[in-house]
Amino acid sequence: MSRIVMVRYQTRPEAADLNQQLVEKVFAELNADDPGGLRYLTLRLEDGVSFVHVAITENEDSPLSGSPAFAEFQRGIGDRVVAPPTVSSATLVGSYRAV
């Protein structure tokens, strides 16, 4: 059974581009290493400072937990955001070519 986690947060305006660069490094690492068991996407919303991450894992242990790039992304997140990220579990209702 898949586990779906959604994380939403807003960065400080001056930190938004750095946040995106750190996220892009996570995706570069995932593409290079292909850890398997993970479907993952990140959206930067129209306001330019809000981000939404959606991770779908095949079990409770996320391949992101062993990612050096993800660890680097998480380091200092408190300095980049205006409030702590909101983490929610979700249930897939439907999907059309989304993942």
LINRAZI-V587417 format. One record per pair of residues at least 24 apart in sequence whose C-alpha atoms are under 7 Angstrom apart, sorted by the first residue. I is the first residue (numbers start at 1). J is the second residue. Records with the same first field share a line. If there is no record, write none. Layout:
I: J / J
This chain:
1: 58 / 59
2: 56 / 57 / 58 / 59
3: 56 / 57 / 58 / 59 / 60
4: 55 / 56 / 57 / 89 / 90 / 91
5: 54 / 55 / 56 / 87 / 88 / 89 / 90
6: 52 / 53 / 54 / 55 / 87 / 88 / 89 / 90
7: 52 / 53 / 54 / 85 / 86 / 87 / 88
8: 51 / 52 / 53 / 85 / 86 / 87
9: 50 / 51 / 52 / 81 / 84 / 85 / 86
10: 49 / 50 / 51 / 81 / 82
11: 49 / 50 / 80 / 81 / 82
12: 49 / 80 / 81 / 82
13: 49
15: 80
16: 49
22: 73
23: 73
25: 69
26: 69 / 70
29: 69
35: 63
38: 63
39: 99
